Amino acid sequence: MYHILIVDDSKTSLAAAKNVLSDLFKVTAVTSGSQALKFLQNNTCDLILLDINMPDMDGFDVMERIRDNPERKDIPIVFLTADNDPKTESLCLEKGAMDFITKPFAVNVMISRICRILELEDLRKGLAVRIEEQTRHIRYIQTMTVMGMAAMVESRDLSTGGHIKRSSMVVEVFAARLNSENDFLPKHLLEDVIRAAPMHDLGKIAVEDRVLRKQGKFTPEEYNEMKKHSAEGARIVKQILDGVEAPRFVTVAENVAHYHHEKWNGSGYPEGLAGEAIPVEARIMALADVFDALVSKRCYKDAYSFDEAFSIIEESIGTHFDPTLGRIFLLCRPELETLYTAFNNTTE
């Protein structure tokens, strides 16, 4: 049964509305805006009938307070008033009311309007659910596309097998530590970085096989060719995500791909950014990316020990890595050792 909240300082009007509606709906009746707000602190309803002229706060103030509550802001509001001035009705609708009913009200008109609004609200909620389901499906397809492209890159790159998976899991460990150790990075940013991490090397799909598949160190010309993958990755990521993902996440994913090889002292690539000019999401990815490169065997080097890898990371704080993030990354050592021990046991 739908639940209607009636707010009216006139006990006569309140009783009349409650009497009419109680046979069709669950009804809660209060005589002031403050009582209505108190009720909505711990309860909700499907529609609010709200008087405009009340002594403690008027209906417009009450509606504004309700709209400020993210859990109650979508409740449809219908104004009740003895003021039948068209300007008042226009103002009510401009302020966000769903409808306007004059007092004394015609019973059939009020019931008809309430039922119509409740039907529309049901349709809106159903549509929102369907849109969310379709969005999840699109994101799933998108994720599978990205992971397929990442797998394609790794199948061509003979030197970094498993890097995307491992470095992405390092980002998860690091993000969890950042979430517990600091209050300057919002949780939604850390979640976005975790989602973006598998895309950080997508630009390698545009690197020629003669470079990507080379076993050994690059010549200066080959290294310059490889460095193009950062900007190319940002372009690919934007192309894949634009129009499907929220702009905030698109920006994070672009930055992770574009700037994860930048260095704190400005000696990185592709733009030579320094310090806080490097997006923080890219600074996070840089630590995970380098750590995996250090502790993993490559065709041109053996894997470094954990002691060696963490020593290199520590020595590079303030030159390669963000000083604050670098110190927090060092605290992840127990979790990362456990993670890589598991990786090594799986591949043996």
N, C-alpha and C positions, 0 to 999 in steps of 0.2 A: 504494500500500500504506500502511495506517495505521502511524503511528510511535508506539510505546509507550516511555515512560521509566520504568524501574524503579529505585526508590531504597530500598535495604535494607542495613543494616550487617552482616547475617548472610550470609556468602558462600555458605553452604549453601542458604538460602532464595532468594538472588539467582540462583544457578545453576539451581535447580529451576524458578523462574518463567520465566527466560530460555529454558530448554530446552522448556518447554510452549508458549510463545508464539512462538518464532522461526519456526515453520513457517507461521504465519498473519499475522504482523506484522513490521515492521522494529522491532528492539528495541535500545535503549541501556540499559545497566545501570551504575549507580554505587553506591558504598558509603556515601555520606554526604550530608547535606543541603547542605553547602557545595559539594560536587562537582555536585550537581543544579542549584544556583543558578548556578554557573559555566557549566555546559552551556547553561542557558537564556538566558544573556547574548547568545549569538550563534546559538542554535538554537531550534527550537520542536518541538512534538510534538502528537499528537492526544489523548493521555491519559497520566496519571501514576499509577503504582502506588506508593504512598508508605507506608513503614513508619512507625509512630508512635514507637516507643522506639529512639532512636539517640543515640550519645554526644555528638556535637558540637552538634547542635540537634535537638529532637524534630520529629515530623511536623507538629505544629500550627504551630510557628515557621516551618518551611519553607513551609507553605501560605500563611501570612500574608505572607511575603516575596514569594511568587509573585503573590498577589492585589494587592500594591502596585505590580506592574509592569503598566502599562496594556496592553502588547502581549502579555502572557501570562496576564492575570487570568481569562480565560474558558476556559482549558484545564481539562477535567474531571479531578478528582482522586478516586481510590479509595484508601482506607486499607487497608493490610495490617498485621495485628497478631495476636499470639498471645493477646491479651487478649479473651476472649469475654464479658466483662461487658456486660450490656445498657446500663448507664450509659455505658460507653465508646463503644458504638455510637451512642447518642443524642447524645453530645457531638460525635462526628465529623460527624454530619449537621447538628447545630446550627452547627458551624464552617464549613459550606459544602461538605463532601465530597459527591460524587455517590453513593457507596456505601461499603460496609465488608465486607472479606473477611477471615475468620479463618484463621490458620495453625495447623496444616498445612492448605493449601487443597485442596479437591476440584477437580480439573482441569476437569471439565465445568461446574461451577458458576462458576468464575472466567472461563472463556471465554464462557459464556452472558451473564454480567453485563457483561463488557467489550464484547461485541458489541451488547448492548442499549443501553448508554450511547453508543457510537459512532453507532448508528442515530439515537438521540434528538438527538445533537449535530448530525448532518447535517440533520435536520428543522428544528432551531432555526436553523441557518445559512441554510437555504433560505427559511425563513419571514422571517428578517431581511432577506434580499435582496428578497423580494417586498414587504415593508413599505416598504423604502427606495424601491423603484421606484414604488409607489403614492403615497408621500409626495412624491416628485419631481413626479409627474403632478399631484397636488393643488396643489403650490406653483406649477407652471406655469400651471394654470387660474387660481389666485389672482392671480398676477402679471399675467396677461392681463386679468383683471377690474379690477385696480387701474389698470393703464395705460389701459384703456378708459374708466374713470371720469375719469382725469386728462385724457385727450384730450377728453372731453365738457366738462370744466370749461374747458379752453383754447378750445374751439370757441365757448363762450358768452362768454368774457372777451375783449373786443375790444382790451384795452390791453396784454396780456402774451403775445402769441402766441409759442410756443416756449420760454417761461420754464421750464417744468417740465423739459424735456429739457436745456436749457442749464445750469440751476442744479444739476441732478443730476450733470452732467459736471464742473462746478466742484467739487462735493463729492468726486468721485473724485480730481481733481488735488490738492485740499487734503489728503485722507486719505493719499495717497501721501507727501506732504511730511511730514505729522504722523508717519507711521510711521517715517520716516527721521531726523526731527529731534528726537524726544523719546522718553522711555521711561516716561511716566506714563499713556499711554492704551493699553490692550491692543488687540492686532490685531483680536480678534473684535468689539470695540466699533466700530472704524473700518469693518469690513466690514458691520456692521449699519446704520451710518449711511448708507453708500452705498446699501444696499438700501432703506432707509426714505425716502431723499431724494425720489423721485418722488411720495410720498404727502403731502408737506408742505402742499400747498394743496387737498387733497381736500374740505375743508370748504366751499370756495367753491361746491360743487354745491348747497348749501342757501341760497345768497345769491340774492335776487330779481334777475331780469333787469334791471329798471330801474336797479339799482345796479351789478351786475356788468358790464353792457354799456354803461354810461355812458361817453361819450368826453369827458373833461375832469375837472377836479378835483371831489372829492366835497364836498357840504355836510357840516356837522358831523353831521347826522342820518344821512346816507348813510355817512359814515365809521364811525359807531358800528355800523351794520348790517353793513358789511364786516368789522369787527373780530370779529364773531361766528364767522367761519370757522375761527378757531384752535381754539376749544373744540369746535365741531361736527366739525371734522376729526379731532380726537382720538377723539371718540365713534364716528365712522364707521370709522376705522382699527381700533379695538378690536373693533368688531362684525365686521369682515371677517377679522381675523387670529386672534381668540380661538379656541382649540381646534384650530387648524391649525398655527400657528407656536409655537415655543418661547416661554415667558413672557418670557424676557430680550429677545427681539427685539420682541415685542408692546409691551413697555414703552418701548424705544428709539423705535419708530415712533410711538407715542402722544405721547411727549415732543417729537419733532421737529415733529409737526403742531401740538401744543398751545402750545409755548413758543418757536417760532422768531422771534416778534416781541417777545420780552422784551429788555430792554436792561440792560447791566451796572450802570448807575446806578439801576435801578429804575423808569425812566420809560416802560417798554414796556407791552405788553398781552399777554394778557388779565388776568393776575394781579398785574402790577407786581412781579414777582420781581426780585431784585438779586444781583449777584455769583455766587458759587458755588451759590446756591440755584437758579439756572437750570441744568437738566440740561446736561451738557457737550455731548451730542449736538445739543441745540437751539442752543447757542452756536456750534457748527460750522456748522449749517444757516443761522444768521443771517448769517454772513459771506458765504456763497455766494449767499444770497437777495438781499442788498443789492447785492453786486457786480454780479450780472446785471441788476438793476433800474437801476443806474447806467450801465452801458455799452450798454444796449439802448434803442432808440427806443420811446417810449410816445406815446400819442395826445396827451398833455399836455406832452411835452418831447422834445427831441432827445437822442440818445445822447451821454453824456460821453466825452471822450477817455480813454485809459488813464491819462495823467498826472493828469487831474482825478479820475478814479475812485479811483486809489490814494492820491491826496492826501486825499480825503474819508475813505477807510477809515482812513488813518493818523491823521488828526485826531480820529476817533471812537473810537480805542482808549482804553479806560478810562472812556468814557461810554456809548457804544452797545455796544462789543465787549469781550470778554475780553482783557485786556492780553497774556497769553502767546499765546493763539491768534491774536490780531490781528497780532502781530509775525511769527509763523510764516506767516500768510496772505500777508503782503507779500512773502515770499520766493518765492511761487508766481507772481510776475509774468511771468517768461519763458514758463512753460508756459501761463498763461492768455492771454497775448497771442497765442501761436501758435494756441490753441484758438479764440479769437474771430475771428481773422483767417480761419481755415478756415470758421467759421460764416458770416461775411460774404461770402466768396467763393462759398459754396454758394447763398446767397440772392440774389446779384446776377443 
